[in-house]
């Protein structure tokens, strides 16, 4: 006598427990990644050689901010001819740091890099360039007629640094000013 109202017989339990491990029916596929062998992680392909020293600084910064800061602050570039960099040091750079920078560049570009201290006409370091640009901007502001007039009217006044970023504006100053008519 059927066990279900529609006349179907209940299914009998499978006798062979290995049957439950048979491949899934079509349309009910398992993720094929479960069948893959475990292998070594793939290494990223080397990046192209940067076309500029600032590209080198950015590339090194992706791996080590500390080594990036050495390139920005302590290297005055004399010659950039990838994979060779000739520089004048702002202050002594530890040989271990130079080796680590060269290792990072080899890892990222696939090329063996040479960083050598040399002589010749050196550009200011990137940090020195930023300081020079900041000072030029300050002088430009001080030469503006309105600023000159303000300093003439208030001889003890000082030009304050703003940090160059508007992210330190308080909520009060970022809100539009209300007039009496808008308050009614």
C-alpha positions as CSV (number, residue, x, y, z in Angstrom):
1,X,0.0,0.0,0.0
2,X,1.5,3.4,-1.0
3,X,2.7,5.6,1.8
4,X,1.9,8.9,0.0
5,X,-1.6,10.3,-1.0
6,X,-0.5,10.7,-4.6
7,X,0.4,7.0,-4.9
8,X,4.2,7.3,-4.8
9,X,6.2,4.8,-2.8
10,X,8.8,6.2,-0.3
11,X,12.4,5.9,-1.5
12,X,14.4,3.2,0.2
13,X,17.7,4.2,1.8
14,X,20.7,3.7,-0.4
15,X,22.5,0.5,0.5
16,X,25.9,1.7,-0.7
17,X,27.3,4.7,1.2
18,X,29.7,5.3,-1.7
19,X,26.8,6.1,-4.0
20,X,26.3,9.3,-2.2
21,X,29.8,10.4,-3.3
22,X,29.0,9.8,-7.0
23,X,29.5,12.8,-9.3
24,X,26.6,15.3,-9.2
25,X,24.0,15.2,-12.0
26,X,24.3,17.8,-14.8
27,X,22.9,21.2,-13.8
28,X,23.9,20.5,-10.2
29,X,27.7,20.9,-10.5
30,X,30.0,21.4,-7.6
31,X,32.5,24.2,-7.7
32,X,35.4,22.9,-9.8
33,X,37.9,24.6,-7.6
34,X,37.3,21.9,-5.0
35,X,38.9,19.4,-7.4
36,X,42.0,21.5,-8.1
37,X,45.3,20.5,-6.6
38,X,46.9,22.9,-4.2
39,X,49.7,24.7,-5.8
40,X,52.2,27.4,-5.0
41,X,50.8,30.9,-5.1
42,X,51.4,32.7,-8.4
43,X,54.0,35.4,-8.3
44,X,53.0,38.7,-9.9
45,X,54.6,39.5,-13.2
46,X,57.3,42.2,-12.9
47,X,56.1,45.7,-13.7
48,X,57.6,47.8,-16.4
49,X,60.5,50.0,-15.6
50,X,59.4,53.4,-14.3
51,X,60.1,56.2,-16.7
52,X,61.1,58.7,-14.0
53,X,62.6,58.8,-10.5
54,X,59.3,59.8,-9.0
55,X,57.9,56.6,-10.5
56,X,60.7,54.7,-8.7
57,X,59.7,56.4,-5.4
58,X,56.1,55.5,-5.9
59,X,57.0,51.9,-6.7
60,X,59.2,51.5,-3.7
61,X,56.4,53.2,-1.6
62,X,54.0,50.4,-2.5
63,X,56.3,48.0,-0.6
64,X,58.0,50.1,2.1
65,X,57.0,53.6,3.2
66,X,60.3,53.8,5.2
67,X,62.4,53.1,2.1
68,X,60.2,55.6,0.1
69,X,61.0,58.3,2.7
70,X,64.7,57.7,2.2
71,X,64.4,58.2,-1.5
72,X,62.3,61.4,-1.0
73,X,64.5,63.0,1.7
74,X,68.0,61.7,1.2
75,X,68.6,61.3,-2.6
76,X,69.6,64.2,-4.8
77,X,69.3,62.8,-8.3
78,X,72.3,63.1,-10.6
79,X,71.5,60.6,-13.3
80,X,68.4,58.4,-13.9
81,X,69.1,55.7,-16.5
82,X,67.1,52.6,-15.5
83,X,68.2,50.3,-14.0
84,X,70.9,52.7,-12.8
85,X,70.5,55.6,-10.4
86,X,73.4,57.9,-9.6
87,X,72.8,60.2,-6.7
88,X,74.3,62.6,-4.1
89,X,73.2,61.9,-0.6
90,X,71.7,64.7,1.5
91,X,73.0,62.7,4.5
92,X,74.6,59.3,4.8
93,X,72.4,56.4,3.8
94,X,73.0,53.0,5.4
95,X,74.3,50.4,2.9
96,X,71.6,48.0,4.1
97,X,68.9,50.5,3.2
98,X,70.3,50.9,-0.3
99,X,70.5,47.1,-0.7
100,X,66.8,46.8,0.5
101,X,65.7,49.5,-2.0
102,X,67.6,47.7,-4.8
103,X,66.0,44.4,-3.7
104,X,62.5,46.0,-3.8
105,X,63.2,47.4,-7.3
106,X,64.4,44.0,-8.5
107,X,61.4,42.3,-7.0
108,X,59.0,44.8,-8.6
109,X,60.6,45.2,-12.0
110,X,62.5,42.0,-12.6
111,X,65.7,44.0,-13.2
112,X,68.8,44.3,-11.1
113,X,69.2,47.9,-10.0
114,X,72.4,49.8,-9.2
115,X,72.2,52.7,-6.8
116,X,75.5,54.5,-6.7
117,X,76.7,57.7,-5.0
118,X,78.4,59.9,-7.6
119,X,79.4,63.4,-8.4
120,X,78.0,65.9,-10.7
121,X,75.1,68.4,-10.9
122,X,72.4,67.1,-8.5
123,X,68.8,68.0,-8.4
124,X,67.3,68.9,-5.0
125,X,65.8,65.9,-3.2
126,X,62.1,65.5,-3.6
127,X,61.6,66.9,-0.1
128,X,63.8,69.9,-0.9
129,X,61.8,70.5,-4.1
130,X,58.6,70.5,-2.1
131,X,60.1,73.0,0.4
132,X,61.3,75.2,-2.5
133,X,57.8,75.1,-4.1
134,X,56.1,75.9,-0.7
135,X,58.4,78.9,-0.2
136,X,57.8,80.1,-3.8
137,X,54.0,79.9,-3.1
138,X,54.4,81.8,0.1
139,X,56.3,84.6,-1.7
140,X,53.7,84.7,-4.4
141,X,51.0,85.2,-1.7
142,X,53.1,87.9,0.1
143,X,53.4,89.8,-3.2
144,X,49.6,90.0,-3.7
145,X,48.4,93.7,-3.5
146,X,45.7,92.9,-1.0
147,X,48.2,91.0,1.3
148,X,50.7,93.8,1.0
149,X,48.0,96.3,2.0
150,X,47.1,94.1,5.0
151,X,50.7,94.0,6.1
152,X,51.1,97.7,5.6
153,X,48.0,98.3,7.8
154,X,49.1,95.7,10.4
155,X,52.9,95.6,10.5
156,X,52.9,93.0,13.3
157,X,50.7,90.5,11.3
158,X,52.0,87.1,10.4
159,X,51.1,84.9,7.4
160,X,50.0,81.6,8.9
161,X,50.3,78.2,7.3
162,X,47.0,76.4,6.6
163,X,48.5,73.0,5.9
164,X,47.2,73.2,2.3
165,X,44.3,70.9,2.9
166,X,40.7,72.1,3.6
167,X,40.0,69.0,5.7
168,X,40.5,70.8,9.0
169,X,37.6,73.2,8.5
170,X,35.2,73.1,11.4
171,X,31.5,72.3,11.0
172,X,30.7,75.9,11.9
173,X,32.7,77.4,9.1
174,X,31.7,74.9,6.5
175,X,28.0,75.7,6.9
176,X,26.4,78.4,4.8
177,X,25.8,81.6,6.7
178,X,22.2,82.4,7.5
179,X,20.7,85.9,7.2
180,X,17.9,87.2,9.3
181,X,15.5,86.8,6.5
182,X,16.2,83.1,6.2
183,X,15.6,82.6,9.9
184,X,11.9,83.8,9.7
